[in-house]
């Protein structure tokens, strides 16, 4: 990727919610395949990040852009550690299925804020 090779800061997000989904996995899939909603690839493979780079752009990269890199964006001692358990493995699921990933357990600030099967008993209503 040209931007990464040049040392350009790269972040990702869902801030275009009027034309795109809030779903972070939709954005991650676009990073990985570069395809429009109509399925047209708009960049070549040389400009397509790998899964770990895409995830870093979404987490650490975006934390840098919001001046939050000291307290969030990576899993390190002393940083906030919100957590999502996913419906499938982001690193191995086929790229065309990344956009369909879902969180089945979401923890924010040490509290469960969402829980689906098999974690439903841990959900906010049971706390």
N, C-alpha and C positions, 0 to 999 in steps of 0.2 A: 504494500500500500504506500502510495506516494506520500501522503500526509504523515504517516508514522515514520517512514524513512527520513523525512525532512525534520522530524521532531516537532511537528505541529500538534498542539493539544487537540484531542478528539473526545467529544462527549456524545451521548445519545440520550434520547428520551421520547416522550409521547406528547410534547408540547403543542403539536398541531392537531389538537383534538377535534377541531371543527371539520377537518378533512381526514383524520386518521383515528384509530382506536386508542383508548387509554391503555390497552393491553401491552405490557412491555414485551411479551413474547412475539407479538406481531412485528414490533420494531426490530427485535433481535433477528427474526427470520429475514426481514428486509436487508439487514446488515449482511447476513450470510448468503443470500441469493441475489440481491440487487434487482429483484423483479417488481414491476409495477403490479397493481391489482389485476390488470389484464394479462399478467404473465410474461411481459416483455422485459428482458434483461437490459438494464440501462447502464451497466458498467461491466468491464471485463474481469476475468478471474484475477488478474494482477492487482486489481483495486478492491478485492473482496477479502475482508479479514477472516481469520480463523475463528473458531468458537470462543476460545479463551480471550483473544484480543477484543472481539465484539462485546463479551461480558465485561472486560476491563473498561472499555469505552463507556459502557452503560453505567458502571458503578464508580470506579475511581476517577474516570475522565469527567463524568458529570459532577462528582463531588468537587473536583478542582474548579470547574466553571462556576460553581455556586460558593466558592471560598469555604467549603466544608471539609476539605481533605484531611484536616487534623482530627476530626471527630467521626467521619464516615467515609464510605467508599471502598474500604478493604477490611478484611478480617484480621485485626491486630489488637493486642492488649491495649486497653484504655479507650478503644473506639466503640461507638454504638454498634450493636450486632443484631439488627433485625434479621429475621430468618423466614424463609419460605421453603416448605417441603413440596416438591413438584410431583405432578402426576406421572412423569417419565423423566429419564435422565437427559438433561439438556445437551450433554456432551456426546451422546450416542444416538439419540432419536434422529431419524432421517430429517434433513434440513427442511423439506417441505411439510414437516409436521411440527416444527418448532413453534409456529404461530398458534397451534392448538394446545400447547402446554397450559396447565392450570396449577395454581397453588391449591394443595389440599390441606395445608396447615400454614397459617401466617402468624408470626409473632412479632410484635412491634413494642419496643420499650419494655421487653420482658413479659408482656401480656399477650395471650392468645386473642387475636382479633378476628380470626376466621378459621373454621375447621369443618372439613367435609369428611365423608367416610374415607378411611377407617378411623379418623381422628375426631369425629363428631362429638364424642363425649367430652372432649377437651374444649369445646367451643365456648364463646363468650356467654351464652345463656347458662352454661353449667358452672361458670366461675362465680 
